[in-house]
Amino acid sequence: MIHSSPTPVPPQRVPVVIVGAGPAGLTLANILRDASVDCVVLEAESRAFIEQRPRAGFLEEWAVRALERHGLADRLLEQAQTHSECEFRVDGERHRFSYTQLTGDHHFVYPQPLLVTDLVRRFADVKGGDIRFGVRAVELHDIDTEEPSVSYTDSVSGERRHIACDVVAGCDGARGVSRASLPSECAHVARLDYGVSWLALLAEAPPSSDCVVFGVHRRGFAAHMARGPQVTRYYLECPPGDDPENWPDERVWSELRERLSVAGAPPLTEGRLIEKRVLDMHNYVVQPMAYGKLFLAGDAAHLVAPIAAKGMNLALHDVLLLADALLSYYRTGDTGGLRGYTAACLRRVWEYQEFSEWLAELLHGPSSGDPFRAGRATARLRRLFDSPVAAAAFAESYIGSAAGGNRR
Ligand SMILES: Cc1cc2nc3c(=O)[nH]c(=O)nc-3n(C[C@H](O)[C@H](O)[C@H](O)COP(=O)(O)OP(=O)(O)OC[C@H]3O[C@@H](n4cnc5c(N)ncnc54)[C@H](O)[C@@H]3O)c2cc1C
């Protein structure tokens, strides 16, 4: 009797494999597809999951305009609110800060799940792009050779699949596999741990203010950030590694009221809390961001705690540069953009890291229990409110309009 063995799935070949369908991977995939450079996107989660995962909400004007130039911002421009001010609440007083007046640029309030939904729909449904959801055990092979490849286990058949490619874009976020594929002797990870955590909350409640509110308070920092007409994000500084179970709803609202209320401000609009998680505040940067044929982008390459709403913007900046470099390579054979990728990204990465650390110290100093840090935070706030030059510098950094001189 002859036993027929199952037909092995033949290896596939595409120019670019993108690992991860977050804002970075999906933006890159759309730009490459529009330029007829074939790519496959591998995503560990389901489509429904990534289209609902709540995270970021603030996009900087330069990033929105870049998405618009690539035809990726239609619904965003129709639906997003724009913000031009933020507010500091300190010692019972409100200080409004109009960064748009100083820079001309706005923030666009557009929740990350909406952006991801738009990008998936355009790539997969409108342009017929190839995203494979629910993949397991992704592995990168031979990235230091001219013949790299990526393998994974298919979610439906359970079979092992292999894709050969020219380039791998590692866009799989802070917990992905791409970063670990860089040999430790070739890539260094610079880290900063703030030693505090934030309780990240999402409330089914309309925003209580028309702008971002930073509550600088001796009991700990607190913040209010709109996410849409009916959903608001709040943050509460808490001890490192705190457990969300320690924060029943009544405690959350009473602490938010305590840290954010000031005379003349409307009371907080309360609602059901639909997300409550503790984020340990830390940053890292991988240098270089590329090795052989692997190019890291977004949170895979650098993490910036959500202190100044920078992470998604940086992820977009990386892939705009990577897309330019890849298109230049495929159109003319020029490898200059790929060789200069790390240096081009890191200018903005380090500017944002430095600003986030500066702002973190201003926000956490008063609750640190250290009189020196508290005094320094007060000096930073006073300078920001009193000096037009300091205010202009803060505004540029906050909206990212002058980062690295490589405005896009
Ligand atoms: C509470 C919170 C609030 C934030 N607010 C802001 C804000 O207002 N503005 C801002 O700019 N940023 C903000 N950020 C940061 C922002 O969310 C991230 O920087 C952004 O998601 C980075 O995008 P990315 O595409 O690099 O990574 P991700 O969005 O993490 O996407 C990576 C993708 O890869 C997939 N993946 C992981 N491992 C694998 C694997 N092994 N194989 C295949 N796929 C894999 C993941 O499922 C995911 O879909 C916030 C973050 C948090 C947590």
The ligand as an ORCA input file, in Angstrom:
! r2SCAN-3c Opt
* xyz 0 1
  C      -2.276     53.686     27.225
  C      -1.476     54.168     26.033
  C      -1.736     55.443     25.506
  C      -0.992     55.904     24.411
  N      -1.264     57.158     23.894
  C      -0.565     57.618     22.832
  C      -0.903     58.871     22.188
  O      -1.842     59.568     22.573
  N      -0.165     59.256     21.097
  C       0.856     58.479     20.613
  O       1.508     58.894     19.638
  N       1.157     57.270     21.149
  C       0.488     56.824     22.246
  N       0.741     55.582     22.758
  C       1.780     54.730     22.128
  C       1.235     54.007     20.879
  O       0.081     53.280     21.194
  C       2.323     53.088     20.333
  O       3.519     53.803     20.231
  C       1.925     52.534     18.947
  O       0.941     51.540     19.081
  C       3.150     51.939     18.219
  O       2.739     51.394     16.996
  P       3.497     50.133     16.373
  O       2.830     49.865     15.079
  O       4.938     50.370     16.418
  O       3.253     48.949     17.407
  P       1.909     48.231     17.875
  O       0.753     49.161     17.796
  O       2.209     47.603     19.190
  O       1.686     47.115     16.776
  C       2.471     45.936     16.750
  C       1.643     44.810     16.163
  O       2.451     43.639     16.075
  C       1.719     42.522     16.510
  N       2.673     41.514     16.977
  C       3.334     41.435     18.153
  N       4.125     40.357     18.188
  C       3.980     39.735     17.004
  C       4.542     38.572     16.432
  N       5.424     37.825     17.118
  N       4.168     38.196     15.197
  C       3.283     38.950     14.489
  N       2.712     40.060     14.977
  C       3.061     40.453     16.214
  C       0.832     43.073     17.613
  O      -0.306     42.265     17.850
  C       0.463     44.443     17.045
  O      -0.706     44.404     16.275
  C       0.013     55.078     23.845
  C       0.256     53.793     24.352
  C      -0.471     53.340     25.451
  C      -0.199     51.951     25.996
*
